[in-house]
Amino acid sequence: MSDTLDKKFKALADKNRLKILLYLKRGNKTAGKIAKQFSVSAPTISYHLSILENSGLIFSWRVKGYIYYSIKFSEFDEIIDWLKTIHKI
C-alpha cells in the first residue's frame, strides 16, 4: 500500500473526521462553520482538518480572513480502486 493511501485510511479512521467529510459533502465551509457542527473544541476541529488536508482528502484556501475547506473528490479514487481489489478476492 502506498504512503498516500495509508494516510488516507488513517484519516478515515476517526468518526469526527468522517462526520466532517459528510458535512463538507454538502459544499465548501469555513473552519468556523465546521466547528459549530461539533461538540468538541475549535482546536480539536482544526487538528482533524489538518489531518484530512495532509492526507489529501480535503483542501483549503483563504478569503478575507476566513479559511474555507472543500473535499477533493478525485482523491477518493485511489481508495475506491484499492477496495475494488479486495472485493474481487
Protein Blocks (a to p, Z undefined) as FASTA:
>chain_A
ZZklmmmmmmmmpfklmmmmmmmmnoccdfklmmmmpcbdfklmmmmmmmmmmnopaccd
deehiacddddfklmmmmmmmmmmmmmZZ
